[in-house]
Amino acid sequence: MNLLDTLPDEIGGWPRTAATEAAVTFAAEHSPAYLLNHCVRSFFYARSIAAARNLVAGADYDDETLFLATVLHDIGLTDEGHGPNRFEVDGAFRAARFVREHGLADAAADLLWDAIALHTSGGIAVHKQPVVALTHLGITADIFGFGAEEVDRAVLDAAHAAFPWLDLRERILEAVVHQIDEQPSKWAPLSFIDAAYRRLRPDNSFPGLDELCAGPRVPD
């Protein structure tokens, strides 16, 4: 049984295609419950934000691609998506490969890659194509509450009841930091993952802005 087979009326349905059905199974197989619930909530929040902005699925954005981007956006934090890059990029590569294997065209896979790779890039993703912007908005509304006032209150309440929080914020930061502990190449300066690492590892050896500014510069 698919975990989205029975949903509260307040949430509504979801784009059921061969690719989205497979993506739910794939994400559920590889993600802990707190992460899976976050990814699923992010889709319903993104779609609610789209409605609040008068964006129409099928005209202004592709609902299937938005679903796939949100549901798979944290696959880079799992063993299945783990690689040498920051988790957003590893996840983008793994998710794009997955959707190509399930019939999506290169253009849709490339759009999904951008949506996942940029999902922590505040101030950038919102200026990209609607799928990229909505993916970012749905995710950040869920995890940090940014823009959550654009999400219909009934959707917020029903999504949290159906897909509980499960200490998301603390556990996702721990997952990011654990990956960097194991593979320092996944750290990126002055980024979300840098901020997460400094919060949990205050005595870390990575250079901060002061150290970067004090370092050698390219000669004139």
N, C-alpha and C positions, 0 to 999 in steps of 0.2 A: 504493500500500500504506500502511495506517495504521501509525504507529510503535508502536502498542500491539497490533498483530496477533499478535505473538509475544512472550510474557512468560514469565519463569521460573516454575516451579511454585510456588516459595516466595511469590511475590507474589500469585498468584491472578488471577482475572478482573476485569472492570470492567463497570459498567452500560452496555451497548451499546444506545443508543437513537438516533433520528435526531438529536436535539439534542447528545448527547455525541459522536457521530461527527463532526458538523459542528464542534463546539468544538475537538476535537483538530486537525482540518485548519486551522481558523481560527488557533489558537494557534501551530501550527507555521509557518504562512505569515508571521506577523508577529513572532515572537519569536526572538531568537538562541538557539543551542543551550543555553547555560548556563542561561538563564531558563526555557526550555521544560522542560528536565530537572528543574529545581527544582519547577516547578508540578506535573509528573507525580508525582515522588516524594512531594510533599506529600499527594496523595490517598491513596496507599498507606499512608503513615504515619498519616494521620488515621483511616483505616479500621481500622488495627491498634490504635490507641489506643482507638477505639470498642469493639473486641472486648475489650480489656483491662479496660474499664469496664462490660462486660456490656451494651452498647448494641447493639441489633439493627436492622439495616437493614430498612426497611419497617414497623417498629413504633415505634422510638424516633427515627429520622431517615430522611430520604429520600436514598437512595444516589445517585440521579441528580443531585439538587440539590447534594449535597456534591461530587460529581465536577466539576460545572460550576463551582462556586465555587473549588475549588482549582486546576483547570486554567486558569481565566481570571483568577485573582486578581492577576496582575501585568501584565495587558494595558495598564494605565495607564502602564507604563514603556516602551511601544512607541509608534511613530509613529501607529499605528492608534487608540490610546486616549489620546493626548496631548491635554490641554486646559488650562484656566486654573486648575484646582484641584490640591490635593495629589494625588499619583499614585493613592493608594488610592481617592479619591472619583471621579476621572476614570475609573479602571478599573471602579468599581462601576456608574457610569452606562453605560459602553460595554458591559459584560458583561450588564447587565440588558436593554438594548436588544437585544442579540444573542439572548438566550434567548427573549425575547418573539417575536422574528422567527422562532424555530424551535419555536414551539408551546407554550411554558410559560405557565401561568396567571400572572396578576398577583401572586398570593400567593407563588408560588415565586420569581418574579423579584424581588419585594421582599425576600424572605429572602436570596436570593443577594446583593442590593445590600448588605444589612447585613453579611453575611459578608465581603465584599470590602472594604467601606469600613472595617471594624473589625479587619482582619486584623493590623495592627501595634499594636493597642490592648491591651496587656497589662493584666490586672486588670479589664478590662471585658468583652471578648468571651467569656471563659469563663463568664460569668453569663447569657449570652443563650441562645437556642434551641440545641439540639444541633448543627445544621448550622453555625451561626455559631461556636460554641465549638470544634467539631472542625476546622473550617477553620483557625482560629487555631492550634490545638494542632499540627496536622500541619505547618503552615508553619514555626512557630518550632522544632519538633523538628528540622526539616531544616536551617534556616539557622543557628540558634544552639545547637542541641542541647538546648533547654529541654524537659524531659519525655521525652527520647528513650529513657529507660529503660522507658517504657510501650510502646514499639514492639518487636514481636517481632524478635529478633536476626536471624533468617533473612530477614525482610522488609527490614530495614536493609541487610544485606549484598547481597541480590539486587537491590534497587532501585538501590543505588550502582553495582553492576556493570553493570546494564542502562542506567542513565541517569547517566553520570558527572558529577562535581562541577564540573569546568571552571572553577575559581577563582570559584565563585559569590559568596562573601561580598565579595570585593574588587570584582568587576565590578558587582554590584547596587548597591553604595554609589556607585560611579562613575556609574551610570545615574541615580540619584536626584539626585546633585549636578549632573550635566550639565543635567538638566531645569531645575533651579532657576537655574543660571547663565543659561540662555536665557530663563526666564520666572520672575522673582522672586515672582510671585503664588502659585507652587506651594509656597513655604515656609510652614511653620506653627510658631508658637512652642512650645517645650517639648514636642517630639514626636520620634518616631523620625527623621523627615526632618530635623529641626533638629539632632539628634545626629549624623546622617550628614554633614550639611553642615559642622558645626563640626570634625569629624574631618578632613575633606579640605580645608577652607578655614578654617584657624584664624584668619586675619586678616579674616574676613567682617565685614560692617557690620550684620548683624541683631542686634537687642537680645537679650541673655541675661537670665537671671533677675534678676541684680543691677540691670541697667538698667531692667527692667520695674518692679522694686520701688521704684526711685528716681524713677520718672516721676510726673507729676502724677496726683492721685487725684480721684475725683468729690467735689465739695464736700459737706459735711454738710448 
